[in-house]
Amino acid sequence: MAVPPIQRSPLPAGLRHSWLLDVVLGLLVLVALPLAIVAIPNTLSVVADLLPGDFDQIGLSRTHGLALPALMLTVPLASVALGRMKVAHVLVAGLALVAVADAAGGYAASELVVGVVRVLRGVGGGLIVPATLVAVWDRTPALRGLWAGVLCVSLLEAQALALWPLVDVTSWKVTLQPYPMATGVALALAAAYLLVWRLAGRRPAPAPDARERSRLLLAAVPAAGIAVVAVSTASAGWGVVPVILLAGVAIAGLLALGSIGRAEGRTHAYTMVAVGVVLLPSTAQVTLVEMGGLGGPGLRGLWTPFGVAAVLAVVAGMGMRMFAKGVGRLAAPLGLLAMVVGLCSVRLVVPSADGMVLAVPFTLLAVGATVAVTATLGEVGIGAAAFGLSLGVAGVLAGYLLGTGVQMWMLEGVGSRQELVDSFVGALHWWALIGGFLLVGVIVLAAVMGRRPSREEEPPSGGEPAEVAVAVGAGRERGAVAQEPVTTWGSVVPEGSPAPEEDEPAEPVPAVPPQAPSPEDGERS
């Protein structure tokens, strides 16, 4: 009997899952993702004494803070553009913008140039973050866990990484070019990734569909609104109550926008918003409270607990992807609960002159966030993943607004240095309490809304869903042969789900007596 012709894959054999491509991509994630996130903190006030006398320090500080609004506006737009552009090209473009910003930062001599440099830095970071997510999406499972772990560690350590180059500096321009060497290494890795990607056959990256692209564009709306509120708050000097209220409205709006779409997509969106609002604003305050001038161990005493938390978070993310697939609905709330415990420990151990004690809250926050993000990423497709990422990045600025409002409330009427230190510590404790209640609320919200089917999941009025009806009808046809569904990386089918049962044919197919193959048939076989 004749054997049907075998269809060959258009990708070269041996390069479809090239280990070299995975290694280069993993190194690129390790270097480029922290480089993108470190642009978020505004550290100009630390070097205010080094500014020229003719500079408006307040105005320059506001301009320096434009990186985060630029980044969070770029993430959803870049996610849409990645559906039509090559991910390797976007990575090179994003890192090239960061390199240009580093080079231009050395020539900054006015508020306008500082604003342009920081916007370029934010746009470059906004291209890098979603591009790395798309790049690792259909590679080996460990890479997606590595991406989630590095993202959460970058948010955990962003404030410390931004402050580290400013120790004993003699120029304020270091804030505009904190890690030029790391930028060069990342750009070289991006060029190597582009070369290996070409040799591997230019495999197309997963892309969101038309409906998901619409949601991504919709995610840019609250990001723009939060950016306008943040800039207005810094410019007009709003009071405590309006800042806290607007921050609360912004967080509620992000959670409401995350409620659209499928159930598993809602859980991922809620998780990303919670991690964005809580993780970086919390650890930024902890880092500032633990500075040497306030009685803490300083940056040198923080790197050991930061290192312990980073290693455990990356191991947790990779382990989740490799050995604990299909447990997203259980692991995500456990990860958020670990973050709640971490915030409780912040209230107990901060401030502390012993830096090693801080390994407890840092590890709980980093590992908990990584487990929650990795677990929910395994339940969604690339479009929902990018949508949740866009909301999470916007949540970082909303969390900063809320934390700033709490600090303004605690710093009212401060007269002495000791009162200032006590007010900063009190603001951190209040913020840890607020963040803990927010995480608990997100856990409850995900448990309730995650069970409600969306319009996309509801069956039509006739009864059975259209796909099921078509599949059953096809299985009932005479002589129909059931085939197993093919699941690929980036599929929206939740990992660990059982494969649908095959439909048995209505009547047995009569056996055909074997015939002796002819020489011609043997040649065709």
C-alpha positions in Angstrom: 0.0 0.0 0.0 1.2 3.4 -0.9 2.6 5.7 1.9 1.5 9.3 1.7 4.3 11.7 1.1 6.0 13.2 4.1 5.8 17.0 4.4 9.1 18.5 5.4 9.3 21.3 7.8 10.4 24.6 6.2 12.8 25.1 9.1 16.3 23.6 8.9 16.7 20.3 10.9 18.6 20.7 14.1 18.1 24.5 14.2 14.4 24.6 15.0 15.2 24.4 18.7 18.8 25.5 18.6 20.5 25.4 22.0 22.7 28.2 20.8 19.7 30.5 20.2 18.3 29.7 23.7 21.7 30.4 25.4 22.1 33.7 23.6 18.5 34.7 24.4 18.9 33.7 28.0 21.9 35.9 28.4 20.1 38.7 26.6 17.2 38.5 29.1 19.6 38.5 32.0 21.3 41.8 30.8 18.7 43.7 28.9 15.6 43.3 31.1 17.2 44.8 34.2 18.7 47.5 32.0 15.2 48.4 30.8 13.6 48.5 34.3 16.5 50.4 36.0 15.4 53.5 34.0 12.2 53.7 36.1 13.4 55.3 39.4 14.0 59.0 39.5 17.3 59.5 41.3 18.1 63.1 40.4 17.4 64.3 44.0 20.3 62.2 45.3 22.8 64.3 43.3 21.0 67.6 43.7 24.1 69.2 45.3 26.0 68.5 42.1 23.6 70.4 39.8 24.7 73.8 38.4 23.3 76.8 40.2 21.4 78.0 37.2 19.3 74.8 37.0 15.8 74.6 38.3 16.1 71.6 40.5 12.4 71.0 40.9 11.7 71.3 37.2 14.6 69.2 36.3 13.5 66.5 38.7 10.1 66.4 37.1 11.7 66.1 33.7 13.9 63.3 34.9 10.8 61.4 35.8 9.5 61.1 32.3 11.1 57.8 31.7 8.4 55.7 33.4 5.5 57.4 31.5 7.3 56.9 28.2 8.0 53.2 29.1 4.5 52.3 30.1 3.0 54.1 27.0 5.5 52.2 24.7 4.8 48.7 26.1 1.3 48.2 24.7 2.1 49.9 21.4 5.2 47.9 21.0 3.2 44.7 21.7 0.9 45.5 18.9 3.8 46.4 16.6 5.5 43.0 17.3 2.7 41.4 15.4 4.1 42.8 12.2 7.8 43.3 13.0 10.5 40.9 13.7 11.2 40.5 17.4 15.0 40.5 16.8 14.8 43.8 15.0 12.7 45.3 17.8 15.2 44.2 20.4 18.1 45.7 18.5 16.1 48.9 18.1 15.2 49.2 21.8 18.8 48.6 22.9 20.1 51.1 20.3 17.8 53.7 21.7 19.1 53.0 25.2 22.7 53.4 23.8 21.8 56.7 22.1 20.3 57.9 25.4 23.5 56.9 27.3 25.7 58.8 24.8 23.5 61.9 24.7 23.3 62.0 28.5 27.0 63.0 28.7 26.2 66.2 26.7 23.0 67.1 28.6 23.2 70.8 29.6 19.6 71.9 29.7 16.2 70.7 31.0 15.1 70.0 27.4 18.0 67.7 26.7 17.4 65.8 30.0 13.8 65.3 29.0 14.7 64.0 25.6 17.3 61.6 27.0 14.9 60.2 29.6 12.1 59.8 27.1 14.4 57.9 24.7 15.5 55.8 27.7 11.9 55.0 28.5 10.9 54.2 24.9 13.9 51.9 24.6 12.9 50.1 27.8 9.3 49.9 26.6 10.5 48.1 23.4 12.8 45.7 25.3 10.3 44.4 27.9 7.6 43.1 25.5 10.1 42.0 22.9 11.9 39.8 25.3 8.6 38.3 26.4 7.7 37.5 22.8 11.2 36.2 22.1 11.1 33.6 24.9 7.5 32.6 24.4 7.9 29.6 22.0 11.4 28.6 23.1 12.3 26.1 25.9 10.1 26.1 29.0 12.9 27.3 31.2 13.3 30.6 29.3 9.8 31.8 30.0 10.4 31.1 33.7 13.7 32.9 33.5 12.0 35.9 32.0 9.4 36.1 34.8 12.1 35.7 37.4 14.4 38.3 36.0 11.4 40.7 35.5 10.4 40.4 39.2 14.0 40.6 40.4 14.5 43.8 38.3 11.4 45.3 39.9 12.7 44.3 43.3 16.2 45.8 42.8 15.5 48.7 40.5 15.9 51.4 43.1 19.1 49.9 44.4 20.5 49.4 40.9 19.7 53.0 40.1 21.4 54.3 43.2 24.5 52.1 43.0 26.4 54.1 40.3 25.7 57.4 42.3 28.0 56.4 45.2 30.8 59.0 45.4 30.1 60.5 42.0 31.3 63.9 40.9 28.8 64.5 38.1 25.0 64.5 38.1 25.0 63.3 34.6 25.7 59.7 35.8 21.9 59.5 36.5 21.4 59.7 32.7 23.9 57.0 31.9 24.1 54.7 34.9 25.4 51.5 33.1 27.0 52.3 29.8 29.1 49.1 29.8 26.1 46.9 30.4 24.3 48.7 27.5 27.2 47.8 25.2 27.1 44.2 26.3 23.4 44.0 25.8 23.6 45.6 22.4 26.3 43.0 21.4 24.1 40.2 22.7 21.2 41.5 20.7 23.3 41.6 17.5 24.4 38.0 18.3 20.8 37.0 18.8 19.8 38.6 15.4 22.6 36.6 13.7 21.8 33.3 15.3 18.1 33.9 14.7 18.8 34.3 11.0 20.9 31.1 10.9 18.1 29.3 12.7 15.7 29.9 9.9 14.0 33.1 11.0 11.3 31.3 12.8 8.2 33.6 13.1 7.3 34.8 16.6 3.8 34.4 18.1 1.6 37.3 17.6 -1.7 38.5 19.2 -4.9 38.3 17.1 -7.0 41.2 16.0 -9.2 41.2 19.2 -6.1 41.1 21.4 -4.5 43.9 19.5 -7.6 46.0 20.2 -7.2 45.3 23.9 -3.6 46.3 23.8 -4.4 49.6 22.2 -7.1 50.0 24.9 -4.5 49.4 27.6 -2.6 52.5 26.4 -5.6 54.7 27.4 -5.3 54.2 31.2 -1.5 54.4 30.9 -1.8 57.8 29.3 -4.3 58.9 31.9 -2.1 57.9 34.8 0.9 59.6 33.1 -1.0 62.9 32.9 -2.1 62.6 36.5 1.5 61.9 37.6 2.9 64.9 35.7 0.1 67.2 36.9 0.7 66.1 40.5 4.4 66.8 40.3 3.8 70.2 38.5 0.9 71.6 40.4 1.8 70.4 43.9 -1.6 68.7 44.7 -2.6 68.0 48.2 -2.5 64.6 50.0 -6.2 63.7 49.6 -6.4 64.3 45.8 -3.2 62.3 45.2 -4.4 59.3 47.2 -7.8 59.4 45.7 -6.5 59.6 42.1 -4.1 56.8 42.7 -6.9 54.6 44.1 -9.0 55.4 41.1 -6.1 54.6 38.7 -5.6 51.2 40.4 -9.3 50.4 40.3 -9.4 51.4 36.6 -6.6 49.0 35.8 -8.3 46.1 37.6 -11.6 47.0 35.8 -9.8 46.9 32.5 -8.2 43.6 33.4 -11.7 42.1 33.8 -12.3 41.9 30.1 -11.4 38.8 28.2 -11.3 35.2 29.1 -11.2 33.9 32.7 -7.6 32.9 32.7 -6.6 36.2 31.1 -8.4 38.1 33.9 -6.4 36.2 36.5 -3.1 37.0 34.7 -4.1 40.7 34.4 -5.1 41.0 38.1 -1.8 39.4 39.1 0.3 41.7 36.9 -1.5 44.8 38.2 -0.9 43.6 41.8 2.8 42.9 41.2 3.3 46.2 39.4 1.6 48.3 42.1 3.2 46.6 45.1 6.7 45.2 44.3 8.8 48.2 43.0 7.1 50.9 45.1 7.6 48.8 48.3 11.2 47.9 47.8 12.1 51.4 46.7 10.9 52.7 50.1 12.7 49.9 51.9 15.9 50.7 50.1 15.7 54.4 50.9 14.9 53.7 54.6 17.8 51.3 54.8 20.3 53.9 53.4 23.3 54.5 55.7 22.3 58.0 56.5 19.1 56.8 58.2 20.7 54.2 60.3 20.6 51.2 57.9 23.4 49.2 56.5 23.5 51.2 53.2 23.7 49.7 49.7 26.7 47.6 50.5 24.8 45.8 53.2 21.8 45.2 50.9 23.4 43.3 48.1 23.7 40.0 49.9 19.9 39.8 50.7 19.2 41.1 47.2 21.4 38.4 45.7 19.8 35.6 47.8 16.3 36.8 46.7 17.4 37.1 43.1 18.8 33.5 42.9 15.8 32.0 44.6 13.3 33.9 42.4 15.0 32.8 39.1 15.2 29.2 40.3 11.5 29.3 41.3 10.5 30.7 37.9 12.4 28.2 35.9 11.3 25.3 38.2 7.6 26.3 37.8 7.9 26.2 34.0 9.8 22.9 33.9 8.2 20.8 36.7 4.9 22.4 37.8 2.9 23.0 34.7 -0.9 23.3 34.8 -1.1 24.5 38.4 -1.7 28.2 37.7 -5.0 28.5 39.4 -3.4 27.2 42.7 0.1 28.6 42.5 -0.9 32.2 41.6 -2.8 33.0 44.8 -0.1 31.2 46.9 2.5 33.5 45.3 0.5 36.6 46.1 0.0 35.3 49.7 3.8 35.0 49.9 4.0 38.6 49.0 1.5 39.5 51.7 3.7 37.7 54.2 6.7 39.6 52.9 5.0 42.9 53.4 4.1 41.8 57.0 7.8 41.0 57.6 8.7 44.5 56.3 6.6 46.0 59.1 8.5 43.7 61.6 12.2 44.0 60.5 12.5 47.4 58.8 14.4 49.5 59.7 17.3 47.2 60.6 21.0 47.8 60.9 21.7 44.2 60.0 21.2 43.8 56.2 20.9 40.0 56.3 17.6 40.2 58.0 16.2 41.8 54.9 16.7 38.6 53.0 13.4 37.4 54.5 11.1 40.1 53.0 13.1 40.4 49.8 12.9 36.7 49.2 9.2 36.4 50.0 8.4 39.4 47.7 10.6 38.2 44.8 9.7 34.5 44.9 6.0 35.2 45.5 5.8 37.6 42.6 7.8 35.2 40.3 5.6 32.2 41.2 2.4 34.2 40.6 3.5 35.7 37.3 5.0 32.4 36.0 1.9 30.4 37.0 -0.5 32.8 35.2 1.7 33.1 32.1 1.3 29.3 31.7 -2.5 29.7 31.4 -2.7 32.3 28.7 -1.6 33.1 25.1 0.8 35.7 24.0 -1.9 38.4 23.4 -3.3 38.1 27.0 0.3 37.9 28.4 1.2 41.2 26.7 -2.1 42.8 27.8 -1.4 41.9 31.4 2.2 43.1 31.1 0.9 46.5 29.8 -1.4 46.8 32.8 1.3 45.8 35.2 3.7 48.4 34.0 1.0 51.1 34.3 0.4 49.8 37.8 4.0 50.7 38.8 3.3 54.4 38.3 -0.1 54.0 40.1 1.7 52.4 43.0 4.3 55.2 43.0 1.4 57.8 43.2 -0.2 56.0 46.1 3.1 55.6 47.9 3.8 59.3 47.4 0.4 60.3 48.8 1.1 58.2 51.9 4.5 59.8 52.3 3.1 63.3 51.9 0.5 62.5 54.6 3.1 61.2 57.1 5.6 64.1 56.4 3.2 66.9 57.2 4.4 69.1 60.0 7.9 67.4 60.2 10.4 69.7 62.0 13.5 67.8 63.1 15.7 65.1 61.6 14.5 62.4 63.9 10.9 63.3 63.0 11.8 63.0 59.4 13.3 59.5 59.8 10.3 58.4 61.9 7.9 59.7 59.3 9.7 57.9 56.5 9.5 54.6 58.5 5.9 55.2 59.4 5.0 55.8 55.7 6.7 52.6 54.8 4.8 50.6 57.4 1.5 52.2 56.3 2.3 51.4 52.7 3.1 47.8 53.6 -0.3 47.5 55.3 -2.1 49.0 52.3 -0.2 46.8 49.8 -1.0 43.7 51.8 -4.8 44.5 51.8 -4.5 45.2 48.0 -3.0 41.8 47.4 -5.6 40.1 49.4 -8.3 41.9 47.5 -6.8 40.9 44.2 -6.7 37.2 45.3 -10.4 37.4 46.2 -11.2 39.3 42.9 -9.4 36.6 40.9 -11.2 33.8 42.7 -14.6 35.4 41.9 -14.0 36.7 38.4 -11.9 33.8 37.3 -14.9 31.5 37.4 -17.2 33.7 35.4 -17.3 33.0 31.7 -16.8 35.9 29.4 -18.8 36.6 26.2 -16.1 34.9 24.3 -16.5 31.7 26.3 -20.4 31.6 26.5 -22.0 29.1 24.1 -24.4 30.5 21.4 -28.1 30.4 22.1 -28.6 27.1 20.3 -26.9 25.2 23.1 -23.5 23.7 22.3 -20.6 25.9 21.4 -20.0 26.3 17.7 -16.5 24.6 17.8 -17.9 21.6 19.7 -20.8 21.2 17.4 -18.6 21.3 14.3 -16.2 18.8 15.9 -19.0 16.4 16.8 -20.6 16.7 13.5 -17.3 16.0 11.7 -16.8 12.9 13.9 -20.2 11.5 13.1 -19.5 11.5 9.3 -19.1 8.1 7.8 -15.5 7.1 7.7 -14.3 10.1 9.6 -10.9 9.6 11.3 -10.3 11.3 14.6 -7.0 13.1 15.0 -5.3 14.2 18.1 -5.1 18.0 18.6 -1.7 19.6 18.1 -0.6 21.9 20.9 2.2 24.3 20.2 4.1 26.8 22.3 2.1 30.0 22.7 -1.2 28.1 22.4 -4.1 29.4 24.5 -4.8 25.9 25.7 -4.0 25.8 29.5 -1.0 23.7 30.2 -1.8 20.4 31.9 -5.3 20.2 30.4 -6.3 16.7 29.3 -6.7 16.2 25.6 -10.2 15.9 24.3 -11.5 12.4 23.7 -11.6 11.1 20.2 -15.0 10.4 18.6 -15.5 6.9 17.5 -16.7 6.4 13.9 -20.4 5.6 13.5 -19.7 2.3 11.6 -16.6 0.2 11.4 -14.6 0.6 8.3 -14.5 -2.7 6.4 -11.2 -4.4 6.3 -9.4 -4.4 2.9 -7.7 -7.7 2.1 -4.0 -7.2 1.8 -2.5 -7.2 -1.6 1.0 -8.0 -2.6 2.8 -4.8 -3.4 4.0 -4.3 -6.9 7.5 -3.2 -7.7 6.1 0.2 -8.7 4.4 0.6 -5.3 7.7 -0.2 -3.6 9.4 2.5 -5.6 6.7 5.0 -4.7 7.0 4.1 -1.0 
